[in-house]
Amino acid sequence: MSRIAMRSHGIYLETFFGTTEVGLFSVSTENICLIPPQLKPRQKKLIRDVLEVEVVPTSIAGSMLLSALATGNSNGLLLSNLVLDEELKEIKKHIGDINLAVIEGKYTAIGNLVLANDRAALVSDILPKSAIRVIRDALGVEVVTGRIANRSYIGSLAVITNIGGLIFVEASEDEEKMLSELFRVNIIPGTVNNGVKFVRSGILANSKGAIVGSMTTGPELMTISRALGV
């Protein structure tokens, strides 16, 4: 692990389970972070300290790849309908008064279909109206449907916090402007892990700090820091 000192808690370089795709294994809001139970104690402490969150060790559908199966903000947490009963009970123990919604339907990778912070949510236009109503109620924010660069899997294409955002480099300037206005943060295009465009795969962040894949280059780190304000 190494650290790039910025403001707040900064950006830390890390690998999880031997891969630089640290974002695939974790889901963070301002208050909690879902993580696989198999993470090393040092890594759990790193997440707790950098993001100032309660870590919630859990699998979803028996999988460690949590980011595709969950997302949320300070008001609510959205889970794939693949979540097992025992996993749901364990998550409920840790999240307090946060709304918990299991999104029913054929689109099970809900983490890839929703982008949210504490002000708004962009929801993929492939989701049905019934799911969008549940998402709006759980997250308690304005919800807009759409795509990024004509791609429906928007949750994998950006990292949005309450103070900034990093977006897929193929997004248009109009999309950047729209999303900046929606989430009320500055949004900048960039990559992670030496050129990976699907930035969520390599970044775990909230408004207090960020943990990124260890292959992330110096110029990428500068962009990520500027985008996320950490």
N, C-alpha and C positions, 0 to 999 in steps of 0.2 A: 504493500500500500504506500502511496505517496500522496502529497497534498500540494495543491496550488492555492496559495493564500489569497483570498479575495475578501470582500466584506461579508458579513454574517459568518456562517461557519465554513464557507468556501466550498471548493470542489475537491473531491477525493477520487483518486484512481484505484480501481479494485477489479478483481475477478471473482465470480461465484462459480463453484463447481468446475473450475478449470476453464471457464469461458469468459470472454469479455462482454457477453450480452447480459449484463447485470439487470437490465430493465425487464427482461422476460420473466424473472423469478419473483417480482415484488410489485406491490401496489401501495402507493403512499398518498395520504391526504395530509392536511395540516396537523392532524392529531394522532393518526394510527398508521401503521404500515404492516400489511400482510406479507409474511415471509415464509419460506419453507422451513419446517422444523429442523431440517438437516444442515442449515447454515451453521458455520462455526461460531462459537461464543464470541470471538473477537469481532466477527462481522455483524452479529446482532447488536453488539455494543456500539460499533461504528454507526450503524443506521440509527440507533436510539440517540446517540450523541449529536450526530450531524443534522438530522432532521427534527430532533426534539419531539419524537413520537413514542407512543407505546407500540412495541413490536408485538404482532399477533401471529404466532407460529401456526400455520395451517397448510394443508393441501386443499385443492378444489378438484373434485372428480378424481381424487387420488393422484393428481398431478402436481409437480413442483412449478410448472409454467403458469404462474398465477396471473400475469398481466393480461392474457387473452380472455381470462374467465372472470375478471372483476374490475371495477373502477368505481370512482365516487368523488365526493367532496366532503366538506366539514359537516354537511347536513345529512348525507346519506351514502350508503354503500350499495352498489348494484352487483349482483352475483348471477352467474350463469345457472340455468336450470339443471345443469349437470352436477351441481353441488350435492354432496351426500348429506344425509340427515345428521350424522355425527359431526361432520365439518361445520354445518350450519349452527348446531348447538354450541360448538367450541367458539366460533366467531362471535356469536351473540354474547358470550360471557365477557368479551373484552371491549365491546364497542359502546357500551353505555347507552345513552339516549339517541344515538345516531339511527336514522331510519335505515332499515334493511329490506331490500327488495330483491326477490328472485324474478328474473325476467324470463317469462315463459315464451315458448315459440320455437321455431326451427333454427333461429340464429343464436347459437349457443356461445359464440366467442364475443360476449358483450363488451369485454374490455377493448376489443378492436373496433367497436362500432360507436363509441361515445367518447367525447372529449369534454372535460368539465373543470371548472374551478368554482370558487364560491360565489361567482357572479352570474355565470351562464353555462350552458351546455350546447355543444354541437353534436347532433345525433345523426347517424347515417340514414340516408333516405330509403334504405332497403328495409328498415324496421317498420312494423305495422303501427297504426295509430294507437292501438291498445297498449303496446309496449311503450310508446312515447308518453302516453298519459301516466303510466306507472313511473317512468323515469322522471318526469316533471314533478310529480308528487314527492318522490323520494329525495331528489336533490334540492328541491325548493328554490329553483332558479328559472330564469327565462330559458326556453329550449327552442333551438332553431335546427331544422333538418338541412342536410346538404352533404357535399363531398369535398375532398381536397384533391386538386389536380385530376379530377374525374375518377377518383378512386373511392370506393365505399368504405374501406377499412381505415377510417380516419384516426382511430385510436392508436394505430401503430405509426402514424405519420407526424405526430407532434407531441411535445411535452409542454403543458400549460400549467402554470401556477398562478397564485394571486398577484405576483409582481412581474411576470414575464412569460415569454413563450419561445420555443424553438420549433421550427416547422420544416417539413419536407422541402428540399431545395427546388423541386419542380413546381411548387405552388406559384400561382401568378401573383403579381403585385396587387391586383384587385382582391384576391383571396386573403392575402396578408392584411390588407386594410380592413376588410370585412371582419376578419377574426380579431384583429386588434380592437375594433369598435365593439364587437360582441363581448369579448372577455375583459375589456377595459385594461389591457396591458399592451406593452410594446412587443411585437412579434418579429423575429428575425429568422431567415432561412439558414440552415446549417446541416452539418453531418456529424457523425460520431464514429469512433473506432476506425480511424484512417479511411474515411470515405463512405461509411454505411449511411444510406439515405433514410432508412427507417429508424428515426432517432429514438423512438421510445424503447427499442430493443437494447440500447446501450446506456440509458439514463434512468436513474431513480432520483426524484427531486420533489421538493416543495419550496415554499418561500424562504426557508431558513438555510438551505444548503442543497448540495447535489453529490451523488456518487455516480461515477461514469466508468465505462469500460477502460481497461488499462492500455488499450491500443490507441486511445484518443490522442491526437497530435497536439502540439502546442498551439498552432493556429485554430484548431477546432475548440480547444479549451478556452481560448480568448473569446471566440464567438459564443460559446455556450454560456460563459460567465456574463457576457454583455446581454445575451438574450434573457437569461433567467435572473439576473441581478444578484448573483451570489459570488 
